[in-house]
């Protein structure tokens, strides 16, 4: 709740009071102790109604340079609900904050341009180091300092509150931030490779942490959707956005670093997979955030206003270009993501079918890693790595071929299969040993009870003897 206090000259007093009466607002007129030709008018309003109410008073005759003070009000009776309903733009119902408030919160999430780019560079540097060191802790640190939450969520906010300026600024910030982060990651990767801090012969695609961020999977898609929705809900409900911001960064920063590493190590299939994963995350973060805000009751008139203003103008052309580019990127990303997820399902089904055979009954599946399916763009053969555990002292020379045949039958394309068999030995206690152990427990318990009652009997006998 806010309290608006304005100084109104006598020549505008009747117009301002008439405007407030026309709004059926509750207000107070106080004498001005310093001037005889003016008075103070106080109006309690909701937070989001301050600017619209002042604009209405200015249009009604209040001088735009008039002395105006707006202060927080802990309590107000009455609360001018009619002004809230008329001037506060916000979601349908009481599930979100007003348009001015959510706009302000979204703007606050985006730091000043130089700071934003600096944090983008630093987060990409940390993520690159974390991937090459195979350190999940370092990667988490990169997510914490990443500045992409504000730029990603601002696009959805701008769309639902019809703020085209915020929408365009968000797109520019995301593009610029990702470009700077990628350039920084490439520089760091090249530097550590050429100075032999990391060997140029390193098989980067086999590094565990790198492997997590070079293929778009269904679980990665779920992370992007959940991160965007959580960020939007936190933003609209006036809750801390920091935790959701880490989730947003988790879907962006490591993929940028993985693409840079693939570039430096000349692995085009790795770069393609990381870029598709990155675009998938960005697209679905923005879409899920927009859907979450719409579900809360926010509505946008961007499409309607653009249709009404349709005409041969540079602005309309720019909007149309942005829409076309976004739709094209979304369609291409969705198609590439669907293609790989379907291929991954075929691989998992083929591996499961093979291991269900009697010859491999004593094998336990540890993991399946599928190289990104480039759909023939690069012309490389997809690689599948299967890791199993065996407790038998025997080799499985036919396992790789069997898995390859099953996968090719389901996927309809050639694949290269690598199998890693991890051996372990198991030694179990014989039944006689377990029986002896139970007997020892019973004997010990019996001896403890006997000693306890024997000591009590001796104590009683001693008292009788005395």
C-alpha positions in Angstrom: 0.0 0.0 0.0 1.3 3.5 -0.9 0.2 7.0 0.1 0.3 9.7 -2.6 0.7 13.3 -1.3 0.6 16.1 -3.8 0.4 19.9 -3.6 -2.4 21.3 -5.6 -2.7 24.9 -6.6 -6.1 26.6 -6.1 -6.6 27.0 -9.8 -6.3 23.2 -10.3 -7.9 22.2 -7.0 -11.5 21.8 -8.3 -10.4 19.7 -11.4 -8.2 17.4 -9.3 -10.9 16.8 -6.6 -13.5 16.4 -9.4 -11.3 13.7 -11.0 -11.0 11.9 -7.6 -14.7 12.1 -7.0 -15.3 10.7 -10.5 -13.2 7.8 -9.5 -15.1 7.4 -6.3 -11.8 7.5 -4.5 -11.4 8.2 -0.8 -8.9 11.0 -0.2 -8.0 13.8 2.3 -7.5 17.5 1.6 -5.1 19.2 4.1 -4.2 22.9 4.4 -0.8 24.0 3.2 1.0 25.7 6.2 3.5 27.5 3.9 1.2 28.8 1.1 -2.3 30.2 1.1 -2.9 29.5 -2.6 -2.6 25.7 -2.4 -3.5 22.6 -0.4 -2.2 19.0 0.0 -4.2 16.0 -1.3 -3.5 12.5 0.1 -4.7 9.4 -1.7 -4.0 5.8 -0.5 -3.5 3.4 -3.4 -2.2 -0.1 -4.1 1.5 -0.4 -5.1 0.9 -0.9 -8.8 -1.6 2.0 -9.0 0.7 4.9 -8.2 1.9 5.8 -11.7 -1.5 5.3 -13.4 -3.3 7.4 -10.7 -0.8 10.2 -11.0 -1.0 10.1 -14.8 -4.8 10.4 -14.5 -4.5 13.4 -12.1 -2.0 15.1 -14.5 -4.4 14.6 -17.4 -7.2 16.2 -15.2 -5.2 19.4 -14.5 -2.6 18.7 -11.9 0.7 20.4 -12.8 3.3 17.8 -13.8 5.9 19.6 -11.8 3.8 19.7 -8.7 5.3 18.7 -5.4 4.7 15.0 -5.1 5.7 12.4 -2.4 4.9 8.7 -2.4 5.5 6.8 0.8 4.9 3.3 2.0 1.7 2.9 4.1 1.6 -0.1 6.5 -2.2 0.3 6.8 -5.0 2.2 5.2 -8.7 2.4 5.8 -10.3 2.3 3.3 -8.0 0.9 0.6 -9.6 2.4 -2.5 -10.3 -1.0 -4.1 -12.0 0.7 -7.0 -8.7 2.4 -8.0 -7.0 -1.0 -7.7 -9.5 -2.6 -10.1 -9.2 0.2 -12.6 -5.5 1.1 -12.6 -3.5 -1.9 -11.5 -2.6 -4.2 -14.4 -2.0 -7.7 -13.3 -3.0 -11.3 -13.5 -6.6 -12.5 -13.2 -7.2 -13.2 -9.6 -4.8 -12.7 -6.7 -2.1 -15.2 -7.7 0.5 -12.7 -9.0 1.9 -9.2 -8.5 0.9 -6.2 -10.7 2.5 -5.4 -14.1 4.6 -2.5 -12.8 5.9 -4.7 -10.0 6.8 -7.7 -12.1 8.4 -5.3 -14.7 10.5 -3.8 -11.9 11.6 -7.2 -10.5 12.5 -8.4 -13.9 14.6 -5.3 -14.6 16.3 -5.7 -11.2 17.4 -9.2 -12.2 19.5 -7.9 -15.2 22.7 -6.2 -14.0 24.3 -3.2 -15.8 25.7 -4.2 -19.2 29.4 -4.2 -18.3 28.7 -6.2 -15.1 26.5 -8.6 -17.0 29.1 -9.4 -19.6 31.8 -9.7 -16.9 29.8 -12.3 -15.1 29.0 -14.1 -18.3 32.8 -14.4 -19.0 33.6 -15.5 -15.5 30.8 -18.1 -15.3 31.9 -19.5 -18.7 35.5 -19.7 -17.6 34.5 -21.6 -14.4 32.3 -23.9 -16.4 35.1 -24.7 -18.8 37.5 -25.4 -16.1 35.0 -27.6 -14.3 34.3 -29.7 -17.4 38.0 -30.2 -18.2 38.7 -31.0 -14.6 35.7 -33.3 -14.5 34.6 -31.4 -11.3 30.9 -31.1 -10.6 31.6 -28.7 -7.7 33.3 -26.1 -10.0 30.5 -26.4 -12.5 27.9 -25.6 -9.8 30.0 -22.6 -8.8 29.8 -21.4 -12.4 26.0 -21.7 -12.3 25.8 -19.7 -9.1 27.5 -16.6 -10.6 25.9 -16.9 -14.1 23.8 -13.8 -14.9 21.5 -15.4 -17.5 18.4 -15.8 -15.3 17.3 -12.2 -15.6 17.8 -12.0 -19.4 16.0 -15.3 -20.0 13.0 -14.5 -17.8 12.7 -10.9 -19.0 11.6 -12.0 -22.4 8.6 -13.9 -21.0 7.7 -11.0 -18.7 7.9 -8.6 -21.6 5.7 -10.8 -23.7 2.9 -11.2 -21.1 2.8 -7.5 -20.0 3.0 -6.1 -23.5 6.4 -4.5 -23.0 8.1 -4.8 -26.3 11.1 -2.8 -25.2 11.8 -5.3 -22.4 11.3 -8.2 -24.8 13.8 -6.8 -27.3 16.3 -5.9 -24.6 16.1 -9.5 -23.3 16.7 -11.0 -26.7 19.7 -8.7 -27.3 21.1 -9.5 -23.8 20.7 -13.2 -24.2 22.4 -13.2 -27.6 25.3 -10.9 -26.5 25.8 -12.7 -23.2 26.0 -16.1 -24.9 28.4 -14.8 -27.5 30.7 -13.4 -24.9 30.5 -16.5 -22.8 31.3 -18.7 -25.8 34.3 -16.6 -26.8 35.6 -16.6 -23.2 35.2 -20.4 -23.0 37.0 -20.9 -26.4 39.9 -18.6 -25.2 40.3 -20.6 -21.9 40.1 -24.0 -23.7 42.6 -22.9 -26.3 45.0 -21.5 -23.6 45.0 -24.6 -21.4 45.4 -26.8 -24.4 48.3 -24.9 -26.0 50.1 -24.5 -22.7 49.9 -28.3 -22.0 47.9 -27.8 -18.8 45.5 -30.1 -20.6 46.7 -32.6 -23.2 45.7 -32.0 -26.8 45.2 -35.8 -27.0 42.5 -35.8 -24.4 39.3 -37.5 -25.5 37.0 -34.7 -24.4 33.8 -36.6 -25.3 34.8 -39.3 -22.8 35.2 -36.9 -19.9 32.2 -37.6 -17.7 31.1 -34.0 -17.0 31.5 -33.1 -20.7 29.4 -36.0 -21.7 26.5 -34.7 -19.7 26.2 -31.5 -21.8 26.7 -32.6 -25.4 23.4 -34.4 -26.0 19.8 -33.2 -25.7 17.9 -35.8 -23.7 14.4 -36.0 -22.3 15.6 -35.4 -18.8 17.6 -32.3 -20.0 14.3 -31.0 -21.6 12.5 -31.5 -18.3 15.2 -29.5 -16.5 14.7 -26.6 -18.9 10.9 -26.6 -18.6 11.1 -26.8 -14.8 13.7 -24.1 -14.5 11.7 -21.7 -16.7 8.4 -22.3 -14.9 10.1 -22.1 -11.4 11.7 -18.8 -12.3 8.5 -17.3 -13.6 6.5 -18.4 -10.6 9.1 -17.0 -8.2 9.2 -13.7 -10.1 5.5 -13.3 -10.3 4.8 -14.3 -6.7 7.4 -12.0 -5.1 9.6 -14.9 -3.9 13.4 -15.1 -4.2 14.5 -15.9 -7.7 18.0 -16.9 -6.8 17.5 -20.6 -6.5 15.5 -20.8 -9.8 18.3 -18.7 -11.3 20.8 -21.4 -10.6 18.5 -23.9 -12.4 18.3 -21.6 -15.4 22.1 -21.3 -15.4 22.4 -25.1 -15.1 20.6 -25.4 -18.4 22.7 -22.8 -20.2 26.3 -22.3 -19.0 27.7 -25.8 -19.2 26.4 -26.3 -22.7 28.2 -23.1 -23.8 31.4 -24.4 -22.3 31.0 -27.8 -23.9 30.5 -26.3 -27.3 33.7 -24.2 -26.9 35.7 -27.3 -25.8 34.4 -29.2 -28.9 35.4 -26.2 -31.1 39.0 -26.1 -29.7 39.4 -29.9 -29.9 38.0 -30.0 -33.4 35.0 -32.2 -32.6 32.1 -31.0 -34.8 29.7 -33.6 -33.5 30.4 -32.5 -30.0 29.8 -28.9 -30.9 26.6 -29.7 -32.7 25.2 -31.7 -29.8 26.1 -29.0 -27.3 24.6 -26.2 -29.5 21.3 -28.1 -30.0 21.1 -28.7 -26.2 21.8 -25.0 -25.6 19.1 -23.9 -28.0 16.7 -26.4 -26.6 17.2 -25.1 -23.1 16.9 -21.5 -24.1 13.8 -22.0 -26.2 12.0 -24.1 -23.6 13.0 -21.9 -20.7 11.4 -19.0 -22.4 8.3 -20.9 -23.5 7.7 -22.6 -20.1 8.2 -19.2 -18.3 5.6 -17.6 -20.6 3.1 -20.5 -20.2 3.6 -20.3 -16.4 2.8 -16.6 -16.4 -0.2 -17.0 -18.6 -1.4 -19.8 -16.4 -1.3 -17.4 -13.4 -3.7 -15.1 -15.3 -1.3 -12.7 -17.0 -2.4 -11.7 -20.5 -0.6 -10.2 -23.4 -1.9 -7.9 -26.1 1.3 -8.0 -28.2 -0.3 -10.0 -31.0 -3.5 -8.0 -31.0 -1.7 -4.6 -30.9 0.7 -5.6 -33.7 -2.3 -6.8 -35.8 -4.1 -3.5 -35.3 -1.0 -1.5 -36.1 -0.2 -3.7 -39.1 1.2 -1.6 -41.9 4.3 -1.0 -44.0 6.6 0.3 -41.3 10.2 -0.5 -40.1 8.9 -1.4 -36.6 6.4 -4.0 -37.9 9.1 -5.4 -40.1 11.5 -5.8 -37.1 8.8 -7.5 -35.1 8.0 -9.8 -37.9 11.7 -10.7 -38.4 12.1 -11.5 -34.6 9.0 -13.7 -34.7 10.2 -15.5 -37.9 13.7 -16.1 -36.4 12.3 -17.3 -33.1 9.8 -19.7 -34.8 12.5 -21.0 -37.1 14.9 -21.6 -34.2 12.2 -23.2 -32.2 11.1 -25.5 -35.0 14.7 -26.5 -35.8 15.5 -27.1 -32.2 12.4 -29.1 -31.6 13.0 -31.3 -34.6 16.7 -31.9 -33.7 15.7 -32.7 -30.1 13.0 -35.0 -31.1 15.2 -36.9 -33.5 17.9 -37.5 -30.9 15.4 -38.4 -28.1 13.8 -41.0 -30.5 17.2 -42.4 -31.4 18.1 -42.6 -27.7 14.9 -44.5 -27.0 15.8 -47.0 -29.8 19.3 -47.4 -28.3 18.0 -48.1 -24.8 15.4 -50.6 -26.1 18.1 -52.4 -28.2 20.4 -52.7 -25.2 17.6 -53.9 -22.9 16.6 -56.5 -25.5 20.2 -57.8 -25.8 20.8 -58.0 -22.0 17.5 -59.9 -21.5 18.9 -62.9 -23.4 20.0 -65.9 -21.4 23.6 -65.6 -22.5 23.9 -62.3 -20.7 21.7 -63.0 -17.7 24.5 -62.4 -15.1 25.3 -58.9 -16.5 24.0 -55.8 -14.7 23.6 -52.6 -16.8 25.5 -49.5 -15.4 24.9 -47.0 -18.1 24.3 -46.2 -21.7 25.8 -43.1 -23.4 24.6 -42.1 -26.8 26.5 -39.8 -29.1 24.4 -37.0 -30.5 22.5 -38.0 -33.6 23.4 -35.5 -36.3 20.8 -36.8 -38.7 23.4 -37.1 -41.4 24.5 -33.4 -41.3 28.1 -34.2 -40.6 28.1 -37.8 -41.9 29.6 -39.4 -38.8 28.4 -42.7 -37.5 26.6 -42.5 -34.2 28.5 -44.0 -31.3 27.0 -45.9 -28.3 28.9 -46.8 -25.2 27.4 -49.5 -22.9 28.8 -50.2 -19.4 27.9 -53.4 -17.7 29.1 -55.2 -14.5 29.8 -58.9 -14.5 30.4 -61.3 -11.5 31.5 -64.2 -13.7 35.0 -65.0 -14.7 34.3 -65.0 -18.5 34.5 -62.7 -21.5 31.7 -61.6 -23.7 33.2 -61.2 -27.2 29.8 -61.2 -28.9 28.1 -58.6 -26.7 29.1 -55.5 -28.8 28.0 -57.1 -32.0 24.7 -58.3 -30.5 23.9 -54.8 -29.1 24.8 -53.2 -32.5 22.5 -55.5 -34.4 19.6 -54.9 -32.0 20.1 -51.1 -32.1 20.4 -51.1 -35.9 17.2 -53.1 -36.2 15.2 -50.6 -34.2 16.9 -47.3 -35.3 17.4 -48.3 -39.0 20.9 -46.8 -39.2 24.5 -47.9 -38.7 26.0 -47.4 -35.2 29.3 -48.1 -33.5 29.0 -49.9 -30.2 31.6 -50.0 -27.5 31.1 -52.2 -24.4 32.9 -51.7 -21.1 32.7 -54.8 -18.8 33.5 -54.1 -15.1 34.5 -57.2 -13.3 33.9 -57.8 -9.6 34.2 -60.8 -7.3 31.7 -61.7 -4.6 32.4 -63.9 -1.5 29.5 -64.9 0.7 29.6 -66.6 4.1 28.7 -70.3 4.1 25.5 -71.4 5.8 27.5 -73.2 8.6 29.4 -70.0 9.5 26.0 -68.2 9.8 24.7 -71.0 12.1 27.8 -70.8 14.2 27.4 -67.1 14.6 23.8 -67.5 15.8 25.0 -70.1 18.3 27.7 -67.8 19.7 25.1 -65.0 20.1 22.8 -67.4 22.0 25.6 -68.7 24.2 26.8 -65.2 25.0 23.3 -64.1 26.0 22.8 -67.2 28.1 26.1 -66.6 29.9 25.2 -63.0 30.5 21.8 -63.9 32.1 23.4 -66.7 34.2 26.1 -64.3 35.5 23.4 -61.7 36.3 21.2 -64.0 38.4 24.2 -65.7 40.0 25.5 -62.4 41.2 22.0 -61.5 42.6 21.8 -64.9 44.4 25.3 -64.5 46.0 24.2 -61.0 47.2 21.1 -62.4 48.9 23.0 -65.3 50.5 25.5 -62.9 52.0 22.8 -60.9 53.6 21.3 -64.0 55.2 24.6 -65.2 56.5 25.1 -61.9 58.3 
